[in-house]
Amino acid sequence: MTSAADRDEREGSEAVTPTGSRLARLLRGSAGIAVAMAVMNVGTYAFQMVSARMLGPSQYGAVASLMALLMVLSVVQLGLQATAARRIVAEPHDVAAIEESILTATWRASWALGGVALVLSPLVWWLLHLDTVIPAIVLALAVVPTTVMGGQAGVLQGERRWLPLSLMYVAAGVPRVVLGAGFLLVRQTEASAMAGVLVAAWLPVVIGSIALRGHRPHPPENAHDAEVRRDVRREVWGSSMALLAFTALSNLDVVVARNVLDFRDAGLYAGGLIVTKVVLFLPQFAVVILYPSMSTAEESRRAILRGLVFLGGIGAACIAGAYVLRDVAQVFIGGDKYAGVTDRLWLFAAIGALLAILQLLVYGGLAKRGILPKYVVAAGVVAMIGVGVLATQLTALAVTVLAVDAVVLAVLLVLVLLRDGGRTAV
């Protein structure tokens, strides 16, 4: 098996060859991750914009709910990636055991989650009021490649192999909008949209498999390797639970909307959430860059404060932009069909801004293997669902979600600052 150091040296030497293209040299550097993630996010939400325009509010509300559930069901993807990246960097002497454990756990978890989702597909059909059960079945199948991508990306991130990781991110976004639009051109249904998502989800897995083709699972070499594997699995579980709580908080409101509002208003709410997701994921690269610094005692507080300032500034600008340029934003979320939500798009931008900062604080807790953030965020999920189901209007639901996110953010911020001040642990 080629070592991470050897790969770093090889990648570095390739980066300076005169035959390398300017794009390849960019993607081989860490700066390329920001570009690749931006492309991924643009592709992901371009798919949502295309779907919103081609399907209309009622059917798009169902697709948005399915995509939200896909995010929740595949949350192990995020836990695998966070754990793999942190452990490979922090414990270079145990890289072989860590990578073997991550890749084996990745495939097992993906098939297990896909199987569970398939069994629950009739429940999803009923919960989201879908026309048929087929979109729910396609959703279950899409969980498998989405989860696999997380483990592969985590290994590449830990090895600092930026080029294949960048290509995976690009492949996770661009094909989704291209294939999704293609499927919708054939037939404008919920099932067609999800079929495009399913096919596109396998493309980054193919790239990851090629990049990691030299990695072969092997049995534990000694008792130490076996213990490393067990600890990695425990960390994956803990990280996944924390990220599950955050993913639920940032996605399940559209499911609540689907059940408490009429289908048109639920579709308008889903259209507004396109703005939320754009604001949430626009500065996501900052979390990736700051995550290593948040893992060290000396840099953690400074990294979090820098992140708060940066994300706060981006969020404020997005809120102002959504208010001043609301008519332009309406065009991007689906056009005149979504005119009913135009004047409230700034509210959805505010939700996205709060969630972006919350994501930073959740990853700050993961960097220190903290235990409190996941319970605080989980309590927020319970509050959001419990109070949200009482809402009878679109604006009331959006304000409820905004208020819950603000309270969770305030509590987490206090806990993180106290931890980095040395007075308590998070």
Salt bridges, closest charged atoms under 4 A:
GLU14 OE1 - ARG28 NE 3.79
GLU91 OE2 - ARG87 NE 2.79
ASP94 OD2 - HIS93 NE2 3.32
ASP94 OD1 - HIS224 NE2 2.87
GLU99 OE1 - HIS215 NE2 2.98
GLU100 OE1 - ARG229 NE 2.63
GLU159 OE2 - ARG7 NH1 2.83
GLU159 OE1 - ARG161 NH1 3.52
GLU159 OE2 - HIS215 NE2 3.20
GLU227 OE1 - ARG230 NH2 3.03
GLU227 OE2 - ARG234 NH2 2.99
ASP231 OD2 - ARG87 NH1 2.83
ASP231 OD1 - ARG234 NH2 3.39
ASP231 OD2 - ARG369 NH1 3.61
GLU235 OE2 - ARG86 NE 2.69
GLU235 OE1 - ARG87 NH1 2.88
GLU235 OE1 - ARG369 NH1 3.62
ASP343 OD1 - ARG326 NE 3.43
ASP420 OD1 - LYS368 NZ 3.89
ASP420 OD1 - ARG419 NE 2.97
